[in-house]
Amino acid sequence: MSERKTLYVAGFVAASLAYIFVTLAFTGRFDVVRWSAFAAYFLVAFYAFERFIGWAERLD
């Protein structure tokens, strides 16, 4: 597995577990639809941030 895929998987797993634990701690229930919306937003934001960092590195 490439380094980029490893980073995506590790970030996604960590963010998903954090979301699940916080949701269960504060509400006591888990909603798959809300989690999937969070997961989609997280992956888009993660990808956009990676692209921004790549763009900023090219300016050097």
All heavy atoms as a GROMACS GRO file, in nm:
protein
  494
    1MET      N    1   0.085  -0.117   0.000
    1MET     CA    2   0.000   0.000   0.000
    1MET      C    3   0.090   0.124   0.000
    1MET      O    4   0.187   0.132   0.073
    1MET     CB    5  -0.090  -0.002   0.125
    1MET     CG    6  -0.199   0.102   0.120
    1MET     SD    7  -0.301   0.118   0.267
    1MET     CE    8  -0.392  -0.032   0.272
    2SER      N    9   0.055   0.220  -0.082
    2SER     CA   10   0.137   0.340  -0.091
    2SER      C   11   0.122   0.425   0.036
    2SER      O   12   0.029   0.407   0.116
    2SER     CB   13   0.097   0.422  -0.213
    2SER     OG   14  -0.029   0.481  -0.194
    3GLU      N   15   0.214   0.516   0.051
    3GLU     CA   16   0.213   0.602   0.170
    3GLU      C   17   0.088   0.689   0.174
    3GLU      O   18   0.031   0.713   0.280
    3GLU     CB   19   0.338   0.689   0.169
    3GLU     CG   20   0.354   0.773   0.294
    3GLU     CD   21   0.485   0.848   0.294
    3GLU    OE1   22   0.582   0.799   0.236
    3GLU    OE2   23   0.488   0.956   0.352
    4ARG      N   24   0.043   0.735   0.059
    4ARG     CA   25  -0.076   0.820   0.053
    4ARG      C   26  -0.201   0.742   0.095
    4ARG      O   27  -0.284   0.792   0.171
    4ARG     CB   28  -0.093   0.875  -0.087
    4ARG     CG   29  -0.220   0.960  -0.100
    4ARG     CD   30  -0.229   1.026  -0.233
    4ARG     NE   31  -0.137   1.137  -0.231
    4ARG     CZ   32  -0.079   1.188  -0.338
    4ARG    NH1   33  -0.103   1.137  -0.454
    4ARG    NH2   34   0.004   1.288  -0.328
    5LYS      N   35  -0.215   0.619   0.047
    5LYS     CA   36  -0.331   0.538   0.086
    5LYS      C   37  -0.328   0.506   0.234
    5LYS      O   38  -0.432   0.508   0.300
    5LYS     CB   39  -0.334   0.408   0.005
    5LYS     CG   40  -0.383   0.424  -0.134
    5LYS     CD   41  -0.394   0.289  -0.203
    5LYS     CE   42  -0.440   0.303  -0.344
    5LYS     NZ   43  -0.452   0.174  -0.412
    6THR      N   44  -0.210   0.479   0.287
    6THR     CA   45  -0.196   0.451   0.430
    6THR      C   46  -0.240   0.573   0.511
    6THR      O   47  -0.309   0.560   0.611
    6THR     CB   48  -0.052   0.415   0.464
    6THR    OG1   49  -0.013   0.303   0.384
    6THR    CG2   50  -0.037   0.379   0.610
    7LEU      N   51  -0.201   0.691   0.465
    7LEU     CA   52  -0.240   0.814   0.534
    7LEU      C   53  -0.390   0.835   0.530
    7LEU      O   54  -0.452   0.871   0.631
    7LEU     CB   55  -0.168   0.933   0.470
    7LEU     CG   56  -0.196   1.069   0.532
    7LEU    CD1   57  -0.141   1.074   0.674
    7LEU    CD2   58  -0.130   1.178   0.448
    8TYR      N   59  -0.451   0.812   0.415
    8TYR     CA   60  -0.596   0.827   0.403
    8TYR      C   61  -0.669   0.728   0.494
    8TYR      O   62  -0.764   0.764   0.563
    8TYR     CB   63  -0.641   0.804   0.259
    8TYR     CG   64  -0.640   0.928   0.175
    8TYR    CD1   65  -0.538   0.953   0.085
    8TYR    CD2   66  -0.742   1.021   0.184
    8TYR    CE1   67  -0.536   1.067   0.008
    8TYR    CE2   68  -0.743   1.134   0.106
    8TYR     CZ   69  -0.639   1.158   0.018
    8TYR     OH   70  -0.639   1.270  -0.057
    9VAL      N   71  -0.627   0.604   0.492
    9VAL     CA   72  -0.694   0.501   0.573
    9VAL      C   73  -0.678   0.530   0.721
    9VAL      O   74  -0.775   0.524   0.798
    9VAL     CB   75  -0.641   0.360   0.538
    9VAL    CG1   76  -0.691   0.256   0.637
    9VAL    CG2   77  -0.682   0.323   0.397
   10ALA      N   78  -0.557   0.565   0.764
   10ALA     CA   79  -0.533   0.594   0.905
   10ALA      C   80  -0.613   0.716   0.950
   10ALA      O   81  -0.673   0.716   1.058
   10ALA     CB   82  -0.385   0.617   0.929
   11GLY      N   83  -0.616   0.820   0.870
   11GLY     CA   84  -0.693   0.940   0.904
   11GLY      C   85  -0.841   0.912   0.910
   11GLY      O   86  -0.912   0.959   1.000
   12PHE      N   87  -0.890   0.834   0.813
   12PHE     CA   88  -1.032   0.803   0.810
   12PHE      C   89  -1.074   0.716   0.928
   12PHE      O   90  -1.177   0.741   0.991
   12PHE     CB   91  -1.067   0.731   0.679
   12PHE     CG   92  -1.212   0.694   0.669
   12PHE    CD1   93  -1.308   0.790   0.649
   12PHE    CD2   94  -1.251   0.562   0.681
   12PHE    CE1   95  -1.441   0.756   0.640
   12PHE    CE2   96  -1.384   0.527   0.673
   12PHE     CZ   97  -1.479   0.624   0.653
   13VAL      N   98  -0.995   0.618   0.962
   13VAL     CA   99  -1.026   0.531   1.075
   13VAL      C  100  -1.024   0.611   1.205
   13VAL      O  101  -1.115   0.599   1.288
   13VAL     CB  102  -0.929   0.411   1.082
   13VAL    CG1  103  -0.941   0.337   1.213
   13VAL    CG2  104  -0.955   0.317   0.965
   14ALA      N  105  -0.923   0.694   1.223
   14ALA     CA  106  -0.914   0.774   1.346
   14ALA      C  107  -1.030   0.871   1.358
   14ALA      O  108  -1.090   0.884   1.465
   14ALA     CB  109  -0.781   0.848   1.349
   15ALA      N  110  -1.063   0.939   1.249
   15ALA     CA  111  -1.174   1.035   1.253
   15ALA      C  112  -1.307   0.964   1.274
   15ALA      O  113  -1.393   1.012   1.349
   15ALA     CB  114  -1.178   1.116   1.124
   16SER      N  115  -1.326   0.849   1.212
   16SER     CA  116  -1.451   0.774   1.229
   16SER      C  117  -1.467   0.726   1.372
   16SER      O  118  -1.576   0.737   1.430
   16SER     CB  119  -1.455   0.655   1.134
   16SER     OG  120  -1.467   0.699   1.002
   17LEU      N  121  -1.361   0.671   1.430
   17LEU     CA  122  -1.369   0.625   1.569
   17LEU      C  123  -1.396   0.740   1.664
   17LEU      O  124  -1.476   0.728   1.757
   17LEU     CB  125  -1.242   0.551   1.607
   17LEU     CG  126  -1.225   0.413   1.546
   17LEU    CD1  127  -1.089   0.356   1.582
   17LEU    CD2  128  -1.336   0.320   1.591
   18ALA      N  129  -1.330   0.853   1.641
   18ALA     CA  130  -1.353   0.970   1.726
   18ALA      C  131  -1.498   1.016   1.714
   18ALA      O  132  -1.563   1.046   1.816
   18ALA     CB  133  -1.258   1.082   1.687
   19TYR      N  134  -1.550   1.020   1.593
   19TYR     CA  135  -1.689   1.062   1.573
   19TYR      C  136  -1.786   0.966   1.642
   19TYR      O  137  -1.879   1.009   1.710
   19TYR     CB  138  -1.721   1.070   1.423
   19TYR     CG  139  -1.863   1.108   1.396
   19TYR    CD1  140  -1.901   1.241   1.398
   19TYR    CD2  141  -1.960   1.013   1.369
   19TYR    CE1  142  -2.032   1.278   1.374
   19TYR    CE2  143  -2.091   1.049   1.346
   19TYR     CZ  144  -2.127   1.182   1.348
   19TYR     OH  145  -2.256   1.217   1.326
   20ILE      N  146  -1.762   0.837   1.626
   20ILE     CA  147  -1.851   0.737   1.686
   20ILE      C  148  -1.848   0.747   1.838
   20ILE      O  149  -1.952   0.747   1.904
   20ILE     CB  150  -1.813   0.596   1.638
   20ILE    CG1  151  -1.848   0.580   1.489
   20ILE    CG2  152  -1.883   0.489   1.721
   20ILE    CD1  153  -1.790   0.457   1.424
   21PHE      N  154  -1.730   0.754   1.898
   21PHE     CA  155  -1.720   0.761   2.043
   21PHE      C  156  -1.782   0.888   2.098
   21PHE      O  157  -1.852   0.885   2.200
   21PHE     CB  158  -1.574   0.750   2.088
   21PHE     CG  159  -1.518   0.611   2.073
   21PHE    CD1  160  -1.389   0.593   2.030
   21PHE    CD2  161  -1.594   0.499   2.099
   21PHE    CE1  162  -1.335   0.467   2.014
   21PHE    CE2  163  -1.543   0.371   2.084
   21PHE     CZ  164  -1.414   0.355   2.042
   22VAL      N  165  -1.759   1.001   2.033
   22VAL     CA  166  -1.817   1.127   2.081
   22VAL      C  167  -1.969   1.125   2.066
   22VAL      O  168  -2.042   1.169   2.155
   22VAL     CB  169  -1.753   1.247   2.006
   22VAL    CG1  170  -1.831   1.375   2.032
   22VAL    CG2  171  -1.609   1.262   2.047
   23THR      N  172  -2.018   1.074   1.955
   23THR     CA  173  -2.162   1.065   1.934
   23THR      C  174  -2.227   0.976   2.039
   23THR      O  175  -2.330   1.011   2.097
   23THR     CB  176  -2.194   1.012   1.793
   23THR    OG1  177  -2.135   1.099   1.698
   23THR    CG2  178  -2.342   1.004   1.770
   24LEU      N  179  -2.168   0.861   2.064
   24LEU     CA  180  -2.223   0.772   2.165
   24LEU      C  181  -2.214   0.831   2.305
   24LEU      O  182  -2.306   0.814   2.387
   24LEU     CB  183  -2.152   0.637   2.160
   24LEU     CG  184  -2.184   0.548   2.041
   24LEU    CD1  185  -2.096   0.424   2.042
   24LEU    CD2  186  -2.330   0.511   2.040
   25ALA      N  187  -2.108   0.904   2.333
   25ALA     CA  188  -2.091   0.962   2.466
   25ALA      C  189  -2.193   1.072   2.494
   25ALA      O  190  -2.246   1.082   2.605
   25ALA     CB  191  -1.950   1.017   2.482
   26PHE      N  192  -2.222   1.154   2.394
   26PHE     CA  193  -2.310   1.269   2.417
   26PHE      C  194  -2.456   1.243   2.387
   26PHE      O  195  -2.543   1.305   2.448
   26PHE     CB  196  -2.261   1.390   2.337
   26PHE     CG  197  -2.139   1.453   2.397
   26PHE    CD1  198  -2.015   1.433   2.339
   26PHE    CD2  199  -2.147   1.530   2.511
   26PHE    CE1  200  -1.901   1.490   2.394
   26PHE    CE2  201  -2.035   1.588   2.567
   26PHE     CZ  202  -1.911   1.567   2.508
   27THR      N  203  -2.486   1.154   2.291
   27THR     CA  204  -2.626   1.130   2.257
   27THR      C  205  -2.674   0.992   2.297
   27THR      O  206  -2.794   0.973   2.314
   27THR     CB  207  -2.650   1.146   2.105
   27THR    OG1  208  -2.576   1.047   2.035
   27THR    CG2  209  -2.609   1.284   2.059
   28GLY      N  210  -2.584   0.896   2.308
   28GLY     CA  211  -2.622   0.761   2.345
   28GLY      C  212  -2.674   0.677   2.231
   28GLY      O  213  -2.717   0.564   2.251
   29ARG      N  214  -2.672   0.731   2.109
   29ARG     CA  215  -2.715   0.652   1.993
   29ARG      C  216  -2.628   0.686   1.873
   29ARG      O  217  -2.564   0.790   1.868
   29ARG     CB  218  -2.862   0.672   1.964
   29ARG     CG  219  -2.903   0.812   1.940
   29ARG     CD  220  -3.055   0.824   1.937
   29ARG     NE  221  -3.093   0.954   1.987
   29ARG     CZ  222  -3.155   1.044   1.914
   29ARG    NH1  223  -3.191   1.016   1.792
   29ARG    NH2  224  -3.186   1.160   1.966
   30PHE      N  225  -2.628   0.596   1.777
   30PHE     CA  226  -2.545   0.610   1.658
   30PHE      C  227  -2.633   0.607   1.535
   30PHE      O  228  -2.717   0.519   1.519
   30PHE     CB  229  -2.442   0.497   1.653
   30PHE     CG  230  -2.358   0.498   1.529
   30PHE    CD1  231  -2.264   0.597   1.511
   30PHE    CD2  232  -2.373   0.402   1.432
   30PHE    CE1  233  -2.186   0.600   1.397
   30PHE    CE2  234  -2.295   0.403   1.318
   30PHE     CZ  235  -2.201   0.503   1.301
   31ASP      N  236  -2.615   0.704   1.447
   31ASP     CA  237  -2.693   0.714   1.324
   31ASP      C  238  -2.599   0.697   1.204
   31ASP      O  239  -2.505   0.775   1.187
   31ASP     CB  240  -2.762   0.850   1.317
   31ASP     CG  241  -2.860   0.861   1.203
   31ASP    OD1  242  -2.889   0.758   1.139
   31ASP    OD2  243  -2.909   0.973   1.179
   32VAL      N  244  -2.623   0.595   1.125
   32VAL     CA  245  -2.536   0.563   1.012
   32VAL      C  246  -2.540   0.672   0.905
   32VAL      O  247  -2.438   0.702   0.843
   32VAL     CB  248  -2.573   0.425   0.951
   32VAL    CG1  249  -2.491   0.396   0.827
   32VAL    CG2  250  -2.556   0.316   1.053
   33VAL      N  251  -2.655   0.733   0.886
   33VAL     CA  252  -2.667   0.838   0.783
   33VAL      C  253  -2.580   0.958   0.820
   33VAL      O  254  -2.509   1.013   0.736
   33VAL     CB  255  -2.815   0.879   0.764
   33VAL    CG1  256  -2.828   0.996   0.669
   33VAL    CG2  257  -2.897   0.760   0.718
   34ARG      N  258  -2.585   1.000   0.945
   34ARG     CA  259  -2.502   1.113   0.988
   34ARG      C  260  -2.354   1.078   0.982
   34ARG      O  261  -2.272   1.161   0.946
   34ARG     CB  262  -2.540   1.156   1.129
   34ARG     CG  263  -2.673   1.224   1.133
   34ARG     CD  264  -2.703   1.274   1.271
   34ARG     NE  265  -2.835   1.337   1.273
   34ARG     CZ  266  -2.889   1.388   1.380
   34ARG    NH1  267  -2.826   1.384   1.496
   34ARG    NH2  268  -3.007   1.444   1.373
   35TRP      N  269  -2.321   0.954   1.018
   35TRP     CA  270  -2.181   0.913   1.010
   35TRP      C  271  -2.133   0.912   0.866
   35TRP      O  272  -2.020   0.954   0.838
   35TRP     CB  273  -2.162   0.774   1.073
   35TRP     CG  274  -2.024   0.722   1.050
   35TRP    CD1  275  -1.911   0.758   1.117
   35TRP    CD2  276  -1.984   0.628   0.952
   35TRP    NE1  277  -1.803   0.691   1.066
   35TRP    CE2  278  -1.845   0.611   0.964
   35TRP    CE3  279  -2.053   0.556   0.854
   35TRP    CZ2  280  -1.775   0.524   0.882
   35TRP    CZ3  281  -1.982   0.471   0.773
   35TRP    CH2  282  -1.845   0.455   0.787
   36SER      N  283  -2.215   0.865   0.773
   36SER     CA  284  -2.173   0.862   0.633
   36SER      C  285  -2.158   1.005   0.578
   36SER      O  286  -2.067   1.030   0.498
   36SER     CB  287  -2.270   0.781   0.548
   36SER     OG  288  -2.399   0.837   0.553
   37ALA      N  289  -2.242   1.097   0.622
   37ALA     CA  290  -2.226   1.237   0.581
   37ALA      C  291  -2.095   1.293   0.637
   37ALA      O  292  -2.021   1.365   0.566
   37ALA     CB  293  -2.343   1.321   0.629
   38PHE      N  294  -2.066   1.262   0.762
   38PHE     CA  295  -1.939   1.304   0.822
   38PHE      C  296  -1.822   1.244   0.746
   38PHE      O  297  -1.724   1.313   0.718
   38PHE     CB  298  -1.933   1.264   0.969
   38PHE     CG  299  -1.796   1.278   1.029
   38PHE    CD1  300  -1.749   1.402   1.068
   38PHE    CD2  301  -1.714   1.168   1.043
   38PHE    CE1  302  -1.622   1.415   1.121
   38PHE    CE2  303  -1.587   1.180   1.097
   38PHE     CZ  304  -1.541   1.304   1.135
   39ALA      N  305  -1.830   1.116   0.713
   39ALA     CA  306  -1.721   1.048   0.643
   39ALA      C  307  -1.698   1.110   0.506
   39ALA      O  308  -1.582   1.132   0.466
   39ALA     CB  309  -1.752   0.899   0.631
   40ALA      N  310  -1.804   1.140   0.434
   40ALA     CA  311  -1.791   1.200   0.302
   40ALA      C  312  -1.727   1.339   0.313
   40ALA      O  313  -1.634   1.372   0.238
   40ALA     CB  314  -1.926   1.210   0.234
   41TYR      N  315  -1.775   1.419   0.407
   41TYR     CA  316  -1.718   1.552   0.426
   41TYR      C  317  -1.571   1.542   0.467
   41TYR      O  318  -1.487   1.618   0.420
   41TYR     CB  319  -1.797   1.630   0.531
   41TYR     CG  320  -1.734   1.762   0.564
   41TYR    CD1  321  -1.745   1.870   0.476
   41TYR    CD2  322  -1.661   1.780   0.681
   41TYR    CE1  323  -1.685   1.991   0.505
   41TYR    CE2  324  -1.600   1.901   0.710
   41TYR     CZ  325  -1.613   2.006   0.622
   41TYR     OH  326  -1.553   2.125   0.651
   42PHE      N  327  -1.540   1.450   0.557
   42PHE     CA  328  -1.402   1.435   0.602
   42PHE      C  329  -1.309   1.399   0.486
   42PHE      O  330  -1.201   1.456   0.473
   42PHE     CB  331  -1.393   1.328   0.711
   42PHE     CG  332  -1.252   1.299   0.753
   42PHE    CD1  333  -1.186   1.384   0.839
   42PHE    CD2  334  -1.184   1.188   0.704
   42PHE    CE1  335  -1.055   1.359   0.876
   42PHE    CE2  336  -1.054   1.163   0.740
   42PHE     CZ  337  -0.989   1.248   0.828
   43LEU      N  338  -1.350   1.305   0.403
   43LEU     CA  339  -1.264   1.263   0.292
   43LEU      C  340  -1.244   1.376   0.191
   43LEU      O  341  -1.134   1.396   0.139
   43LEU     CB  342  -1.321   1.139   0.225
   43LEU     CG  343  -1.311   1.012   0.309
   43LEU    CD1  344  -1.382   0.897   0.239
   43LEU    CD2  345  -1.166   0.976   0.336
   44VAL      N  346  -1.349   1.454   0.166
   44VAL     CA  347  -1.336   1.567   0.074
   44VAL      C  348  -1.243   1.673   0.133
   44VAL      O  349  -1.155   1.725   0.064
   44VAL     CB  350  -1.475   1.626   0.040
   44VAL    CG1  351  -1.462   1.761  -0.028
   44VAL    CG2  352  -1.554   1.530  -0.045
   45ALA      N  353  -1.260   1.704   0.260
   45ALA     CA  354  -1.175   1.804   0.325
   45ALA      C  355  -1.030   1.755   0.332
   45ALA      O  356  -0.936   1.832   0.311
   45ALA     CB  357  -1.228   1.835   0.464
   46PHE      N  358  -1.011   1.627   0.360
   46PHE     CA  359  -0.877   1.569   0.368
   46PHE      C  360  -0.808   1.579   0.232
   46PHE      O  361  -0.691   1.617   0.223
   46PHE     CB  362  -0.890   1.423   0.412
   46PHE     CG  363  -0.767   1.366   0.474
   46PHE    CD1  364  -0.719   1.413   0.595
   46PHE    CD2  365  -0.700   1.261   0.414
   46PHE    CE1  366  -0.606   1.358   0.653
   46PHE    CE2  367  -0.588   1.206   0.471
   46PHE     CZ  368  -0.540   1.255   0.591
   47TYR      N  369  -0.879   1.545   0.126
   47TYR     CA  370  -0.823   1.552  -0.009
   47TYR      C  371  -0.792   1.696  -0.047
   47TYR      O  372  -0.686   1.725  -0.104
   47TYR     CB  373  -0.920   1.489  -0.109
   47TYR     CG  374  -0.873   1.497  -0.251
   47TYR    CD1  375  -0.771   1.414  -0.297
   47TYR    CD2  376  -0.928   1.588  -0.340
   47TYR    CE1  377  -0.727   1.421  -0.427
   47TYR    CE2  378  -0.883   1.596  -0.470
   47TYR     CZ  379  -0.783   1.513  -0.513
   47TYR     OH  380  -0.739   1.521  -0.642
   48ALA      N  381  -0.884   1.788  -0.016
   48ALA     CA  382  -0.862   1.929  -0.049
   48ALA      C  383  -0.742   1.985   0.026
   48ALA      O  384  -0.663   2.061  -0.031
   48ALA     CB  385  -0.987   2.009  -0.017
   49PHE      N  386  -0.727   1.948   0.151
   49PHE     CA  387  -0.613   1.996   0.228
   49PHE      C  388  -0.483   1.940   0.173
   49PHE      O  389  -0.383   2.011   0.164
   49PHE     CB  390  -0.629   1.958   0.375
   49PHE     CG  391  -0.525   2.017   0.465
   49PHE    CD1  392  -0.522   2.153   0.489
   49PHE    CD2  393  -0.430   1.937   0.524
   49PHE    CE1  394  -0.426   2.209   0.571
   49PHE    CE2  395  -0.333   1.991   0.607
   49PHE     CZ  396  -0.331   2.128   0.630
   50GLU      N  397  -0.484   1.816   0.131
   50GLU     CA  398  -0.364   1.756   0.071
   50GLU      C  399  -0.327   1.828  -0.058
   50GLU      O  400  -0.210   1.855  -0.084
   50GLU     CB  401  -0.386   1.608   0.044
   50GLU     CG  402  -0.268   1.543  -0.018
   50GLU     CD  403  -0.296   1.402  -0.068
   50GLU    OE1  404  -0.408   1.355  -0.052
   50GLU    OE2  405  -0.203   1.342  -0.122
   51ARG      N  406  -0.426   1.859  -0.140
   51ARG     CA  407  -0.401   1.932  -0.265
   51ARG      C  408  -0.348   2.072  -0.236
   51ARG      O  409  -0.259   2.123  -0.306
   51ARG     CB  410  -0.529   1.941  -0.348
   51ARG     CG  411  -0.585   1.807  -0.391
   51ARG     CD  412  -0.503   1.745  -0.497
   51ARG     NE  413  -0.517   1.827  -0.617
   51ARG     CZ  414  -0.456   1.800  -0.731
   51ARG    NH1  415  -0.380   1.696  -0.742
   51ARG    NH2  416  -0.472   1.878  -0.834
   52PHE      N  417  -0.400   2.138  -0.133
   52PHE     CA  418  -0.353   2.271  -0.096
   52PHE      C  419  -0.208   2.268  -0.052
   52PHE      O  420  -0.128   2.354  -0.089
   52PHE     CB  421  -0.442   2.328   0.016
   52PHE     CG  422  -0.395   2.461   0.067
   52PHE    CD1  423  -0.412   2.575  -0.009
   52PHE    CD2  424  -0.334   2.471   0.190
   52PHE    CE1  425  -0.367   2.697   0.036
   52PHE    CE2  426  -0.290   2.593   0.238
   52PHE     CZ  427  -0.307   2.707   0.160
   53ILE      N  428  -0.172   2.167   0.028
   53ILE     CA  429  -0.033   2.154   0.072
   53ILE      C  430   0.058   2.129  -0.049
   53ILE      O  431   0.167   2.187  -0.059
   53ILE     CB  432  -0.019   2.039   0.174
   53ILE    CG1  433  -0.095   2.072   0.302
   53ILE    CG2  434   0.127   2.009   0.204
   53ILE    CD1  435  -0.044   2.192   0.376
   54GLY      N  436   0.015   2.045  -0.142
   54GLY     CA  437   0.094   2.020  -0.263
   54GLY      C  438   0.110   2.146  -0.345
   54GLY      O  439   0.218   2.174  -0.399
   55TRP      N  440   0.005   2.227  -0.356
   55TRP     CA  441   0.013   2.353  -0.428
   55TRP      C  442   0.110   2.448  -0.358
   55TRP      O  443   0.190   2.516  -0.424
   55TRP     CB  444  -0.126   2.414  -0.437
   55TRP     CG  445  -0.127   2.553  -0.494
   55TRP    CD1  446  -0.116   2.588  -0.626
   55TRP    CD2  447  -0.137   2.675  -0.420
   55TRP    NE1  448  -0.119   2.725  -0.638
   55TRP    CE2  449  -0.133   2.780  -0.514
   55TRP    CE3  450  -0.151   2.705  -0.286
   55TRP    CZ2  451  -0.141   2.912  -0.476
   55TRP    CZ3  452  -0.160   2.838  -0.248
   55TRP    CH2  453  -0.155   2.940  -0.342
   56ALA      N  454   0.104   2.456  -0.226
   56ALA     CA  455   0.191   2.547  -0.151
   56ALA      C  456   0.337   2.504  -0.161
   56ALA      O  457   0.426   2.590  -0.165
   56ALA     CB  458   0.148   2.553  -0.005
   57GLU      N  459   0.364   2.374  -0.168
   57GLU     CA  460   0.502   2.327  -0.180
   57GLU      C  461   0.561   2.360  -0.317
   57GLU      O  462   0.680   2.380  -0.330
   57GLU     CB  463   0.509   2.178  -0.154
   57GLU     CG  464   0.491   2.141  -0.009
   57GLU     CD  465   0.493   1.991   0.014
   57GLU    OE1  466   0.480   1.915  -0.085
   57GLU    OE2  467   0.505   1.951   0.131
   58ARG      N  468   0.478   2.364  -0.419
   58ARG     CA  469   0.528   2.396  -0.554
   58ARG      C  470   0.571   2.541  -0.564
   58ARG      O  471   0.647   2.578  -0.653
   58ARG     CB  472   0.421   2.367  -0.658
   58ARG     CG  473   0.407   2.222  -0.689
   58ARG     CD  474   0.324   2.204  -0.813
   58ARG     NE  475   0.195   2.271  -0.798
   58ARG     CZ  476   0.078   2.208  -0.794
   58ARG    NH1  477   0.073   2.079  -0.806
   58ARG    NH2  478  -0.033   2.276  -0.781
   59LEU      N  479   0.522   2.628  -0.478
   59LEU     CA  480   0.556   2.769  -0.484
   59LEU      C  481   0.698   2.797  -0.434
   59LEU      O  482   0.751   2.904  -0.457
   59LEU     CB  483   0.456   2.852  -0.404
   59LEU     CG  484   0.314   2.853  -0.458
   59LEU    CD1  485   0.224   2.934  -0.365
   59LEU    CD2  486   0.309   2.909  -0.598
   60ASP      N  487   0.757   2.701  -0.366
   60ASP     CA  488   0.893   2.722  -0.312
   60ASP      C  489   0.997   2.727  -0.418
   60ASP      O  490   1.008   2.680  -0.516
   60ASP     CB  491   0.930   2.612  -0.213
   60ASP     CG  492   0.856   2.627  -0.082
   60ASP    OD1  493   0.810   2.739  -0.056
   60ASP    OD2  494   0.846   2.528  -0.010
   0.00000   0.00000   0.00000
